[in-house]
Structures are given as structure tokens and as C-alpha cells.
Amino acid sequence: MTNNESALTLIRKIRQDISEKYEHDPYKLVAHYIEFQKQFQTRFVSSPKLQQEITDY
């Protein structure tokens, strides 16, 4: 297994764990990611329009 393959395997495992945590419910999962974005919004780079949409949500 190459480093790329092991990294992808790890990423898939983490994504699967997160999905399980939210009962594989896409609405709960999206809500989680929106809260994550709000929590760390100073670390993300985005357009002013998208930033306003996130803030308004």
C-alpha cells in the first residue's frame, strides 16, 4: 500500500465514522459541517457572498 492509498483509507474511515455519528442522516451531517464552518470560519478562505450566506444561516 502506498502513502496515498493509506491516506485515502484513513480519510474514508474518518468520513465513515462521522457519518455513523450522525446516523447516516444527510441533514444532520450537513448541519454538523455548517457548525464546523462557523466554528472555524477564520481558518477558511471564501468569497464574501458565501461568507454572508453562512452567517445568515
N, C-alpha and C positions, 0 to 999 in steps of 0.2 A: 504494500500500500504506500503510495506516495504521500508527501506532505499535503498536497492539495486534496487528495482523497480523504485523508484523516481529518482535515479541517472541515470538509463538506459533511462528513459523517457526524462530527461534533455539532456543527450548525444544525443539521437535521434533527439530531437528538434534542437539542435545546428548544428548537421550534416545536417539536412534538410534545415536550414536557409543558411548554407554555400553553399549547392548545388543550392538553389534558386538564391543566389547572382551571381553564375556563370552559370545561365540559364540551369542547369542540363546537362551541356556540360562536358563530362568526360575529354576532352583535356584541357579545361580551368581550371577545378578542379585540375587536376594533376599539371598543371603549377603553380597554387596557392600553392599547397603543396610543390613543389620543391623550390619556392621562400621562403616559410616559413622555410624550412630546411636550406637554405642558410643564412637566416637572423639569425637563432638561432643555427647554426651548432656547436657552442661551448658548447651548452647545451645538445647536443645529443651524445651518445656514439655509435660509429660504427667501422666497420673494416676499415683498411687503403685502401683496394681496393674499397669499397663502397664510402668512402670519396673522392677518386680520381675521381670516376665516377660522383659524384655530382658536384665537382669542374669543371670538363671538360664539363659538360652540359651547 
